C-alpha cells in the first residue's frame, strides 16, 4: 500500500482542528457521511477532508477493489492459503440468483438447509420436537469463537424478539462454564446444539461430551436431544448425532462469518424463522449496497477508509467500538474476532512481509457503562483512540423513552467532547468561577483540560430490529474485507491460532503428570510443577 501521499497530507493537517473543518465546508456533516436504507454513518468528526478522502479512494482503485469484491461475491477462491471461496454472502442471498463455486450453483443447497433449519426451529418452538421430559424449555449451544460469538451477540441484540425457549451458551473449556450453565437446567427438557465447523475443536468436543454425560445421568435422551452444526458432517455421525439433526455448511463459510447459516440456528429457535429471515434480509441489503454504490457513498468502503486513515496512516494502534445499546453488549467481542482474526496478519497474500501496520486492536463496551470506566483515558490519555459510536434513534421500550433520550444525549455528548475538548483558558475560567485563584487555580485548571481533536464516527439507526442488526454485521464484514484488500492480506485464514493449539495438545500429558517437563522452557516447567504440587 502506497501511503506517501496520505502521510504528506497527514503532516499538512497536523495542526488542523476537526471542529474548524466544519466552519470551512458548507455542509460537512452531510458531505462526510454515507447512508444506506435507514442507516447513517457519520465520519465528519475526523480530520478527513476532500483531499484526504480522494487520496484514500485512490487506494481502492490501485488495489483493484472492484474486481476483488466481484471475485468474492462470485465464488472465486480468494482465500488463497486455504484454497477456498469466501461466500458467507450466499447464506443471505435469499432471492439473488445463482452463485457458483467450481461451476456449481451453491444456492439450492443453501436454501434447502435454511428451510430445514426453519422447520426444525419452528418444531422446537412449537413443541413438536421435544425431549424425553416434554417440550424444550432450554437450549444450550456449545461452540467457541465463530461458532459462539455470532449467535451470542445476536441473541442479546434481539432480546425483544425472543419468544422461544431460553438460550444458553457454553464456550470455555473451563469446567466452570458448563457446570454453572447446566446446574439449573432439566436434562430431560434441554436441547444441546454442538456447533463446530471442524467438529474437532478441543474445547467444544470436551464440553459436548460432558453435556452428553450430564443428560444421560439426568434421564435425558441424547439421541433426540442433541443437534449438530458443522461442515464436517462425517464427524457428527461418529459423535452419535443422527443425520436429520445435523445442519451442514460448506468450507467457503469462515467460522467468524458463519452466523448467517446453521451457526445461527439457536438464534432462529429464540426469535423464530421470520425474524431470522429479516436478519438475513438486512445482511443482503448491505451486500447489494456494497456491490453497487460509488466509493464515496459506499458505507463499508468509507468505514474501511476511515479505519485505514487512523491505523495505517496516523498509526493509532487501537479503535474502540462503543455501542450505546445495551443489547449490543457482545458486539465489541464479536467485532474483535471478526477484525483481529481477519486482519491481524503481518504477511501479505504473496508471502512478503507487510510494510505497514496490520489491523488495529479492537475493543469496547456499551455506553454509558464505559464512560464510568475507561473513557478517562480516551479523553485525557496520551494515546489517541478513534471511537466508533453506535446508537438507535429509539429504543424498544416506549414507556422508558426518557431513558433512551438520556442514552442518546450521552452518546452525542461524547463525540462532541472528544472533538471540541476544553482549552486551558476555559478551564481557568471555570476554576475562577469556583473561587480559585493564583497558583491553586493554575494547578487545578491543568487537570481539567481536554485536548479535544480526537476522532470518532457515529453509526445511527432507527431501532435495533433484526433487519438493522443484519445490516450492521454485514457492514463490518465488508469493512474488514476492504481493509484486507487494501493491505493485500488474506482476511479469511487464521494460521495465527494454530501454534497455541498444538502446544496445548503437547502440554496435555505433561499437565496430567504423565510426561516430564524436560523438553520445556524453565518458566513453563516451573508453572507445571507449581500446578502439580497444588492440586488436590
Ligand atoms: O481457533 C480459531 C478458530 O478456528 C476460529 O476461527 C473458529 O471460529 C473457532 O476456532 C471455532 O472453530 P470450530 O467452529 O471449527 O469449532
Boltz pocket constraint, residues with backbone or C-beta under 6 A from the ligand:
constraints:
  - pocket:
      binder: B
      contacts: [[A, 144], [A, 145], [A, 146], [A, 147], [A, 195], [A, 196], [A, 197], [A, 198], [A, 199], [A, 200], [A, 201], [A, 204], [A, 255], [A, 256], [A, 341], [A, 494], [A, 497]]
      max_distance: 6.0
